[in-house]
């Protein structure tokens, strides 16, 4: 199945293309192997998540055959928001460390960074993404009644 959404795709087909199972499965597998419950190896989960985020567009294009630029961007951002929501508790636990790192590398967004990693904002971002943006990308597709 090609991963680009097409006007002729049904609603179910478009939903299946939103988050590629290969990316989410890889993230969950490594997260399970590392053991996220202990909290002492969160840095490795972060690094692996960032690696997946960087390679996601190339993986989508090369392996899964996604050719539309907007779909590659949409799927990559969807994967990022999904990862944030999976590990929203980690954001709370490491809030101070994250803000310190952001201030060190990008002091101009230091004040804003505290709000961007708040669990309420992250969950709200998922809601906005799911309610507003997903239908925009998937417009025109309706499941037959």
N, C-alpha and C positions, 0 to 999 in steps of 0.2 A: 504494500500500500504506500503510495507516495504521500509525503507528509505536508505538502502544500495544500492549503484549503482552497477549494474551487467553488464557484457559484453553483455547480451541479451537485456538490456534496450535500448529503442529508445532515440534519442537526447532529445525530449520533456520530457520524463520521467525523464531523468537525470537532466535537468534544474529545474524541479519542486522540486527535492530533495535537491537543493543547500541551500536554506534558509528556514528552517521550519517555516511555518506560525504561529505556536504556540509561538515561541520565538519572532519573529518580531512583532506579534500582541500584545503580552504582553508589550513589550518595548514601542510601539506606544500608547497603551492604557494608561499606566502610565504617559507617557510624555504628553499626551493630558489632563489627569485629573489634573496633577500638574500645567500645564499651562506654557510651556517653553518660552512664549513670554515676560514674565515679567522679567526674569533673576534672581529674588530674591530666587528662589528655585532650582537653577541648581545643588546644592549639592545633593539634594534628587534624582534627575534624574541620577546623576553620581553613587550614592550608589545603586540604583535599577539596573542600567545597569551592574555594577560590580557583583551584586548578580546573575543576569541572566547569566552573563559570567561564573561564578563559577559553577552554577548548570546546565549549558547547556550540558556538556558532560554526566552527570548522567541522565538528561532528555532524551537526544538522545538515550542512551543505554537502560534505563529502560522503558520509556513510548513509544518511537517511534520505538524501536527495531533495532536500528543501531548497528551492531555487528563488523564491520570492524574498527579497530583502526584508520586507515588513514582517513576514512570517518568522524569519530567523531572529529578528530583534524581539518580536512578541514572545516567541518561545523561550528565548534566553532570559528575558525579564521575568516571565512567568516562573521559570525554574528558580531564579533568584528569590522571588517573593515566596515561593513554596518552601525553599530552604530556610528562610528567615522564620516562617511560621512553624516549621517543624522544630526549630531550636530557639523559639522565642524565650524560653526559660533561661537559656544560656546568656542571652542578651541582658537579662536582669541580673544574673550572677556576676557578670563581668562588665557591668555598666561603666564603672570608674576606669577600668583599664582601657576600654574601648575609647572613651572620651579623651583620655590622656594621649593615646596613640594618634587619634585624629588631630588633636591640638598640636602635636609634635610635627606632623607631616603636612597638615593643611590648617594652619591657625585661622585663616579667614572664615572657615565654616565651623569653628570650634563651638560657638554658642548654639548654632543650629543643630549640631551633632547630638547634643543631649536629647533633643526632641525626636530626632530621626530614629533613634534606637530604643525608644520607649515601647514596651510591649503593646500599649494601647494604640500607638501610631502604626506599628507593624501589623496588628490585627485589622485596623481600619484600612490600611493599604490593601490588604487582601480583599476586604469587602468591596472597596471601590473598584479594584481590578476585576473582581468577579461580576459585580453588578453593572458597572458602566463600560469598562473597556472590552471585556470578552464579548458581549453582544455586538459591540461596534465592529469587531474583527469578524464576527460570525454572522453579520447581518445578511439577510436574504435567504438564510437556510431555515426551513421549517420542516418539522417531521410531519409526514402525512397523517391526517386524522383518521 
